[in-house]
């Protein structure tokens, strides 16, 4: 809607790419929405069929380098892709498995034997990974993590626990962040390790059911011994690897918000033009018109922020603050827009007859995950004050 004219902010090849993804979403995925469970997942048979169609259409391993069989999209193209697939609830907000295994920059950085043992099987879908950083007392402030890795004669011994770890129960190995130098902390004292889930001392705690329907787990590491080769990159570089992973996630959150807003606004604009109350169409009421106008302004502003952050990152610039802004604006504006759309649908908005309630739950959770809004604003303010010399 409102995109009949060329999008001059994008080169022609990206406009064609966007239109191709949009057609795939509308033709192949939106019809599957009626099969999505309350947990936000497609039944296995529908997911497998959709994955085969995605692979055939060329939308497979989109963020993986071409030499590894991926589409090798940069962040600008990925932002467009994430926005378009977010226009359907047939794709889980947290799991894009329809488009291939989730890999991420940490696994892509592996070299030699570790690359063959972990990255390549993950690309083929033979082994699954989870990412373990958050702890009971170190969620928004990962620099306060207590899980430690201590050197041994043969490698490292990891002790501690992690919380809210998605896919822990089905993972074959974990990407674990641990403190290797308490004195240096986040400034060179946190390292990343690959830990096989069947290693003695690894224990998975009970599932924690969330309002979104997913079930993250707590992970316990009781003196887990890992070889020296399982240190990812250099000692002390784990936090930098994690931040790269999370910055990608923040752009994805912003892009997802754009897709959610676009879909909900489209549904709502159509609905208010046919729904009458007290003898008049909802679309004739000024209050409703203003809600829609505010929604489209929020969508446009968020889309520009997301694309700016992605473009800066693609150019190798420091885009940390821009990813903060894209994420904050996206999830806060997105939740408000979806909430307004749900409100305008009345009782229908509370049912599963529309995707509104699913978007509402997902965007409410996004205001917390990948950095709560309040924490990101505080971090942004500190950066602004440093630059101002205050």
C-alpha positions in Angstrom: 0.0 0.0 0.0 1.3 3.5 -0.9 4.2 1.8 -2.8 2.8 2.0 -6.4 5.5 4.5 -7.4 9.2 3.3 -7.6 11.0 3.3 -4.3 13.9 5.7 -5.1 15.8 4.9 -1.9 16.5 1.5 -3.4 18.5 0.5 -6.5 16.4 -1.4 -9.1 17.9 -4.8 -8.3 16.7 -4.5 -4.7 13.2 -3.3 -5.7 13.0 -6.4 -7.9 14.2 -8.6 -5.1 11.7 -7.0 -2.7 8.9 -7.6 -5.2 9.9 -11.2 -5.6 9.9 -11.9 -1.9 6.6 -10.2 -1.6 5.0 -12.4 -4.2 6.4 -15.5 -2.6 5.0 -14.4 0.8 1.5 -13.6 -0.6 1.2 -16.7 -2.8 2.9 -19.4 -0.8 2.9 -18.3 2.9 -0.1 -16.2 3.7 -2.5 -19.1 2.7 -0.8 -21.2 5.4 -1.6 -18.8 8.2 -4.8 -20.7 9.1 -2.6 -23.7 10.1 -0.3 -21.7 12.5 -0.7 -23.1 16.0 -1.2 -21.0 19.2 2.6 -21.3 19.7 3.1 -19.5 16.4 4.4 -22.5 14.5 3.4 -24.3 11.4 2.8 -28.1 11.6 5.9 -30.0 10.4 4.4 -31.1 7.1 3.5 -27.5 6.1 6.8 -26.1 7.3 8.7 -28.8 5.2 6.7 -28.0 2.1 7.2 -24.3 2.5 10.9 -24.8 3.0 11.2 -26.7 -0.3 9.4 -23.9 -2.1 11.6 -21.3 -0.5 14.7 -23.3 -1.6 13.4 -23.6 -5.1 12.6 -19.9 -5.3 16.2 -19.0 -4.2 15.3 -17.8 -0.7 17.6 -20.2 1.1 20.5 -19.4 3.5 20.1 -15.8 2.7 22.7 -14.5 5.1 25.4 -17.1 4.3 28.3 -16.4 1.9 27.9 -17.7 -1.7 31.0 -20.0 -1.4 29.0 -21.9 1.3 25.9 -22.2 -0.8 24.1 -19.2 0.5 22.6 -16.1 -1.1 25.2 -13.8 0.4 22.8 -10.9 1.1 24.2 -7.9 2.8 22.3 -6.2 5.7 20.5 -3.8 3.4 19.0 -6.7 1.4 18.4 -8.7 4.6 16.5 -5.8 6.1 14.2 -5.8 3.0 13.9 -9.6 3.2 13.1 -9.6 7.0 10.4 -6.9 6.5 8.7 -8.8 3.7 8.6 -12.2 5.4 7.2 -10.4 8.5 4.1 -9.6 6.6 2.9 -13.1 7.3 2.5 -14.9 10.6 3.2 -18.2 8.8 6.9 -17.3 9.5 7.7 -17.4 13.2 9.0 -14.1 14.5 11.9 -15.9 16.1 12.6 -18.7 13.8 13.1 -18.3 10.0 13.8 -22.0 9.5 11.6 -22.0 6.4 14.5 -20.3 4.7 17.2 -22.5 6.0 19.1 -23.2 9.3 20.0 -20.1 11.4 23.8 -19.7 11.3 24.9 -16.3 12.4 28.3 -14.6 12.4 29.8 -16.6 15.2 29.6 -19.9 13.4 30.7 -18.3 10.1 33.9 -17.2 11.8 34.9 -20.8 12.6 38.1 -22.1 10.8 39.7 -25.4 10.1 38.6 -28.5 11.9 36.0 -26.5 13.9 34.4 -25.3 10.6 34.1 -28.8 9.3 32.8 -30.2 12.6 30.2 -27.5 13.4 29.6 -24.9 10.6 29.2 -27.3 7.7 26.8 -29.8 9.4 24.8 -26.8 10.6 24.5 -25.5 7.0 23.3 -28.9 5.9 20.8 -29.0 8.7 22.5 -32.0 10.3 23.4 -30.3 13.5 21.5 -27.5 15.4 23.0 -24.7 17.6 21.8 -22.4 20.3 23.2 -19.1 21.6 23.8 -18.9 25.3 24.6 -15.4 26.7 21.7 -14.3 29.0 22.0 -15.2 32.7 19.6 -14.8 35.6 21.5 -11.7 36.8 22.9 -10.6 33.4 20.2 -10.1 30.8 20.3 -6.5 29.8 23.8 -6.1 31.2 25.8 -9.0 29.7 29.0 -7.5 31.1 27.8 -8.6 34.5 27.8 -12.3 33.5 29.1 -14.8 36.1 29.6 -17.9 34.0 33.4 -18.4 34.0 35.8 -20.3 31.8 39.1 -21.2 33.6 42.2 -22.5 31.8 43.2 -26.1 32.3 46.0 -28.2 31.1 43.9 -29.4 28.1 41.6 -26.4 27.5 39.0 -24.7 29.5 36.6 -25.5 32.4 33.2 -23.7 32.2 31.0 -23.2 35.3 27.8 -21.2 35.5 24.3 -21.0 34.2 22.4 -19.3 31.4 18.7 -18.4 31.1 16.1 -17.9 28.4 18.1 -19.9 25.9 16.0 -20.6 22.8 16.3 -24.0 21.1 18.4 -25.4 24.0 16.4 -28.6 24.1 16.9 -29.4 20.4 20.4 -28.1 20.0 23.4 -30.3 19.4 25.9 -27.7 20.6 25.8 -24.2 22.2 27.7 -21.0 21.5 28.5 -20.1 25.1 29.7 -16.7 26.3 31.9 -16.9 29.5 34.2 -14.7 31.5 37.9 -15.5 31.0 39.3 -12.4 32.6 37.1 -10.9 35.4 39.3 -7.8 35.7 38.7 -6.8 32.1 35.1 -7.8 31.9 33.3 -6.7 28.7 36.5 -4.9 27.5 38.4 -8.0 26.5 37.5 -10.4 29.3 34.6 -12.4 27.8 35.2 -15.2 25.3 33.0 -17.5 23.2 33.2 -21.3 23.3 31.5 -24.1 21.3 30.1 -26.6 23.8 28.6 -29.9 22.8 25.3 -30.4 24.6 26.2 -34.0 25.5 29.4 -33.0 27.3 29.5 -34.2 30.9 28.4 -31.4 33.2 25.9 -29.8 30.8 22.4 -29.9 32.0 19.2 -28.5 30.6 16.7 -27.0 33.1 12.9 -27.0 32.7 11.2 -25.1 29.9 9.8 -21.6 30.7 6.6 -21.0 28.7 6.3 -17.5 27.4 3.2 -15.4 26.3 4.5 -15.8 22.7 4.2 -19.6 22.9 7.9 -20.4 22.7 9.8 -22.3 25.4 13.3 -21.1 26.3 15.3 -23.1 28.8 17.9 -22.6 31.5 21.3 -24.2 30.9 23.7 -25.3 33.6 27.4 -25.8 33.2 28.9 -27.7 36.1 32.7 -27.8 35.5 32.3 -28.6 31.8 35.6 -29.4 30.2 36.1 -28.2 26.6 39.2 -28.5 24.4 41.4 -25.4 23.7 40.3 -25.6 20.1 36.7 -24.8 21.1 37.6 -21.2 21.9 36.0 -19.2 19.0 38.4 -16.6 17.7 40.9 -15.0 20.2 40.5 -15.0 23.9 38.6 -12.0 25.1 36.9 -11.4 21.7 33.6 -13.1 22.7 31.7 -10.0 23.6 32.6 -8.4 20.2 31.3 -11.5 18.4 28.1 -11.4 20.5 27.6 -7.7 19.8 27.9 -8.3 16.1 25.3 -11.1 16.4 23.0 -8.9 18.5 23.4 -5.8 16.2 22.1 -8.0 13.3 19.2 -9.0 15.6 18.3 -5.4 16.3 18.1 -4.5 12.6 16.0 -7.6 12.2 13.7 -6.5 15.0 13.2 -3.1 13.3 12.6 -4.7 9.9 10.1 -7.2 11.4 8.2 -4.3 13.0 7.9 -2.7 9.5 6.5 -5.8 8.1 4.1 -6.2 11.0 2.9 -2.6 10.8 2.5 -2.8 7.0 0.3 -5.9 7.2 -1.8 -4.7 10.1 -2.4 -1.3 8.5 -3.4 -2.9 5.2 -5.9 -5.2 7.0 -7.3 -2.3 9.1 -7.6 0.1 6.2 -9.8 -2.5 4.4 -11.8 -3.3 7.6 -12.7 0.3 8.6 -14.0 0.9 5.0 -16.6 -1.8 5.5 -17.4 -1.8 9.2 -20.3 0.4 10.3 -21.1 1.6 13.8 -23.9 3.9 14.8 -24.9 4.3 11.1 -21.5 5.4 9.8 -18.4 3.7 8.4 -15.4 3.7 10.8 -13.4 5.2 7.9 -15.5 8.3 8.0 -14.6 9.1 11.6 -11.8 11.6 12.1 -10.3 9.7 15.1 -9.9 6.5 13.0 -8.4 8.5 10.2 -5.8 10.0 12.5 -4.9 6.6 13.9 -4.2 5.3 10.4 -2.3 8.4 9.4 -0.1 8.1 12.6 0.5 4.4 11.7 1.7 5.1 8.2 4.0 7.9 9.4 5.5 5.5 12.0 6.0 2.8 9.4 7.8 5.2 7.0 10.0 6.6 9.8 11.0 3.1 11.0 11.7 1.8 7.5 14.1 4.8 6.9 15.9 4.1 10.2 16.3 0.4 9.5 17.7 1.0 6.0 20.0 3.7 7.2 21.4 1.4 10.0 21.8 -1.5 7.6 23.6 0.7 4.9 26.0 2.1 7.5 26.9 -1.4 8.7 27.4 -2.6 5.1 29.8 0.3 4.6 31.8 -0.9 7.6 30.8 2.1 9.7 30.1 2.0 13.4 26.3 1.6 13.3 25.7 0.6 16.9 23.7 3.7 17.8 21.7 3.5 14.6 20.8 -0.1 15.3 19.6 1.0 18.7 17.4 3.6 17.1 16.0 1.3 14.5 15.2 -1.3 17.2 13.7 1.1 19.6 11.6 3.0 17.1 10.6 -0.2 15.4 9.3 -2.1 18.4 7.8 0.8 20.2 6.1 2.3 17.2 5.2 -1.1 15.9 3.5 -2.2 19.1 1.5 1.0 19.2 0.4 0.7 15.6 -0.6 -3.0 16.0 -2.4 -2.2 19.2 -4.3 0.6 17.5 -5.2 -1.8 14.6 -6.4 -4.4 17.1 -8.5 -1.8 18.8 -10.1 -0.7 15.6 -11.1 -4.3 14.8 -12.9 -4.5 18.2 -13.7 -8.0 19.4 -12.5 -9.5 16.1 -9.0 -8.2 16.9 -8.9 -10.5 20.0 -9.6 -13.6 18.0 -7.3 -15.8 15.9 -9.4 -15.0 12.8 -6.9 -12.3 12.0 -3.1 -12.2 12.6 -3.4 -9.1 14.8 -3.2 -10.9 18.2 -0.1 -12.8 17.0 1.7 -9.6 16.0 0.6 -7.9 19.2 2.2 -10.7 21.4 5.4 -10.8 19.3 6.0 -7.0 19.3 5.3 -6.8 23.0 8.0 -9.3 23.6 10.4 -7.5 21.2 10.3 -4.4 23.5 12.3 -6.6 25.9 14.4 -9.0 23.8 17.7 -8.0 22.1 17.9 -5.2 24.6 15.0 -3.5 26.4 14.0 0.0 25.2 15.1 1.6 28.5 18.5 0.0 28.5 19.2 0.9 24.9 18.1 4.5 25.5 20.5 4.8 28.5 23.4 3.4 26.4 22.6 5.8 23.6 22.5 8.7 26.0 26.0 7.8 27.3 27.3 7.7 23.8 25.8 11.1 23.0 27.3 12.6 26.1 30.7 11.2 25.4 30.7 12.6 21.9 29.6 16.0 23.4 32.6 15.9 25.7 30.4 15.8 28.8 
